[in-house]
Amino acid sequence: MSIATTPPSKLLLRALAGETLPVPPIWMMRQAGRYLPEYRATRAKAGDFLSLCYNPELAAEVTLQPIRRYGFDASILFADILLVPQALGLDLWFVTGEGPRLSPIMEKGGVAALKPADAIHEHLAPVYETVKILSRELPRETTLIGFAGAPWTVATYMIAGRGTPDQGPAHALKDENRAEFEALIERITEATIEYLSAQVAAGAEVVKLFDSWAGSLKGDDLDRYSIAPMARITAALKARHPGLPVIAFPRGAGTRFADAARAIGADCIAIDDAVSPEWAAEHVQPIACVQGNLASRHMVTGGQDLIDETRRIRDALSKGPHVFNLGHGITPDADPENVALMIETLRETR
Ligand SMILES: Cc1c2[nH]c(c1CCC(=O)O)Cc1[nH]c(c(CCC(=O)O)c1C)Cc1[nH]c(c(CCC(=O)O)c1C)Cc1[nH]c(c(C)c1CCC(=O)O)C2
């Protein structure tokens, strides 16, 4: 007897399964964020950013806010990529107006002093609880995306203890103590498989890997430390959760987005705004669904440029599977009205 398989009905899942849709599904990186007054109010109630991440009721509330306001096709779990280093044993805090701070790993005894990958779950249990709440409360047409940072990007913060313009400290460790660096990439890779697998068990329907600093890895280093770990995570997750769609975002990969699409085995490659949608349609879309790539500044500036650029991206990628998104996160100075204008423009033919 054969088991009937129903094709996915949610728009995001259909695009990730390779379907070309008349209007692409829409969501935005950082859609729950400081540009929204309701986010700022809930964050104030939580006290600070990390308390919000670890409060399942309030984290679910901010995740739902942009869905209520705009009816996006997908919702991304509210959390942060730096919760994993914290779960592995590093201290983490945020300095207002500056960004994240961690205790640099080499001042904390190196990889040997980190917890094993399977010891992260107790610390991250509130995140899994947020996912459970969301899978109950989201509208039935909205897809729930879980996420994690990719190993290289997470490693850059663990090594430097903060964000850095050129990821210098991480490159230095890679060049000066390759064994330690590779052990770190390995530990983060294992922890990420554990973490994302638990998010899927709790109800995440898609997972996304953010390699925000992939662009600073050149040549073989991009293959070894960005693409290969993301390929390993993708394969492990698909083995544990057959049919799970994966989105990979090797930000800054440039013309190597095509190699990344071939080698990672993800269902979708998210592109930034440094490549044109026409280039992505020709070189990436034949291999995987493409997500992107409106420049975030249009959410600040709006007007006819926003309309024109939204249409250009939609049209350039209209002959294959496409998920409409920004090239990077929406910024705190964005105007919520411009988000509405973008969505209206995309759905005008519906
Ligand atoms: C590098 C990185 C981080 N976090 C993340 C990345 C990779 C993606 C990227 O490149 O943007 C990913 C992230 N961070 C956040 C999410 C939630 C989901 C989403 O809405 O996209 C996701 C997917 C919430 C957040 N993470 C953060 C905020 C702003 C915090 C606040 O409310 O003050 C949000 C909504 C804070 C954060 N978290 C991080 C930094 C550098 C900062 C400070 C920068 C800033 O202030 O915008 C680390």
The ligand as an SDF file (V2000), in Angstrom:
LIG
                    3D

 48 52  0  0  0  0  0  0  0  0999 V2000
   25.3960   38.5580   13.2830 C   0  0  0  0  0  0  0  0  0  0  0  0
   24.0280   38.2120   13.8340 C   0  0  0  0  0  0  0  0  0  0  0  0
   23.5650   38.4370   15.1630 C   0  0  0  0  0  0  0  0  0  0  0  0
   22.2590   37.9900   15.2040 N   0  0  0  0  0  0  0  0  0  0  0  0
   21.8820   37.4910   14.0010 C   0  0  0  0  0  0  0  0  0  0  0  0
   22.9880   37.5950   13.1310 C   0  0  0  0  0  0  0  0  0  0  0  0
   23.0400   37.0640   11.7290 C   0  0  0  0  0  0  0  0  0  0  0  0
   22.2210   37.8660   10.7860 C   0  0  0  0  0  0  0  0  0  0  0  0
   22.7230   39.2280   10.4980 C   0  0  0  0  0  0  0  0  0  0  0  0
   23.8120   39.3560    9.9300 O   0  0  0  0  0  0  0  0  0  0  0  0
   21.9940   40.1910   10.8250 O   0  0  0  0  0  0  0  0  0  0  0  0
   20.6250   36.8750   13.6140 C   0  0  0  0  0  0  0  0  0  0  0  0
   19.3710   37.3280   14.2490 C   0  0  0  0  0  0  0  0  0  0  0  0
   19.1920   38.2630   15.2280 N   0  0  0  0  0  0  0  0  0  0  0  0
   17.8610   38.3620   15.4970 C   0  0  0  0  0  0  0  0  0  0  0  0
   17.1620   37.4150   14.7190 C   0  0  0  0  0  0  0  0  0  0  0  0
   15.6960   37.1230   14.8960 C   0  0  0  0  0  0  0  0  0  0  0  0
   14.9210   36.8230   13.7310 C   0  0  0  0  0  0  0  0  0  0  0  0
   14.7300   37.9160   12.7110 C   0  0  0  0  0  0  0  0  0  0  0  0
   13.8250   38.7620   12.9300 O   0  0  0  0  0  0  0  0  0  0  0  0
   15.4100   37.9180   11.6730 O   0  0  0  0  0  0  0  0  0  0  0  0
   18.1020   36.7940   13.8880 C   0  0  0  0  0  0  0  0  0  0  0  0
   17.9040   35.7590   12.8040 C   0  0  0  0  0  0  0  0  0  0  0  0
   17.2460   39.2670   16.4640 C   0  0  0  0  0  0  0  0  0  0  0  0
   18.0080   40.4440   16.9080 C   0  0  0  0  0  0  0  0  0  0  0  0
   19.3180   40.4710   17.3090 N   0  0  0  0  0  0  0  0  0  0  0  0
   19.6440   41.7260   17.7320 C   0  0  0  0  0  0  0  0  0  0  0  0
   18.4850   42.5660   17.6070 C   0  0  0  0  0  0  0  0  0  0  0  0
   18.3960   44.0180   18.0350 C   0  0  0  0  0  0  0  0  0  0  0  0
   18.4160   43.9740   19.5200 C   0  0  0  0  0  0  0  0  0  0  0  0
   17.5760   44.9970   20.2250 C   0  0  0  0  0  0  0  0  0  0  0  0
   16.3420   44.8560   20.2990 O   0  0  0  0  0  0  0  0  0  0  0  0
   18.2110   45.9120   20.7680 O   0  0  0  0  0  0  0  0  0  0  0  0
   17.4600   41.7570   17.0860 C   0  0  0  0  0  0  0  0  0  0  0  0
   16.0420   42.1530   16.8330 C   0  0  0  0  0  0  0  0  0  0  0  0
   20.9550   42.1440   18.3100 C   0  0  0  0  0  0  0  0  0  0  0  0
   22.1640   41.6380   17.6470 C   0  0  0  0  0  0  0  0  0  0  0  0
   22.4770   40.3340   17.4250 N   0  0  0  0  0  0  0  0  0  0  0  0
   23.6850   40.2570   16.7520 C   0  0  0  0  0  0  0  0  0  0  0  0
   24.1700   41.5670   16.5840 C   0  0  0  0  0  0  0  0  0  0  0  0
   25.4700   41.9230   15.8600 C   0  0  0  0  0  0  0  0  0  0  0  0
   23.2400   42.4200   17.1720 C   0  0  0  0  0  0  0  0  0  0  0  0
   23.3750   43.9120   17.3690 C   0  0  0  0  0  0  0  0  0  0  0  0
   23.1860   44.6520   16.1000 C   0  0  0  0  0  0  0  0  0  0  0  0
   21.9420   45.4610   16.1790 C   0  0  0  0  0  0  0  0  0  0  0  0
   21.7800   46.1750   17.1850 O   0  0  0  0  0  0  0  0  0  0  0  0
   21.1500   45.4010   15.2170 O   0  0  0  0  0  0  0  0  0  0  0  0
   24.3160   39.0100   16.2970 C   0  0  0  0  0  0  0  0  0  0  0  0
  1  2  1  0
  2  3  2  0
  2  6  1  0
  3  4  1  0
  3 48  1  0
  4  5  1  0
  5  6  2  0
  5 12  1  0
  6  7  1  0
  7  8  1  0
  8  9  1  0
  9 10  2  0
  9 11  1  0
 12 13  1  0
 13 14  1  0
 13 22  2  0
 14 15  1  0
 15 16  2  0
 15 24  1  0
 16 17  1  0
 16 22  1  0
 17 18  1  0
 18 19  1  0
 19 20  2  0
 19 21  1  0
 22 23  1  0
 24 25  1  0
 25 26  1  0
 25 34  2  0
 26 27  1  0
 27 28  2  0
 27 36  1  0
 28 29  1  0
 28 34  1  0
 29 30  1  0
 30 31  1  0
 31 32  2  0
 31 33  1  0
 34 35  1  0
 36 37  1  0
 37 38  1  0
 37 42  2  0
 38 39  1  0
 39 40  2  0
 39 48  1  0
 40 41  1  0
 40 42  1  0
 42 43  1  0
 43 44  1  0
 44 45  1  0
 45 46  2  0
 45 47  1  0
M  END
$$$$
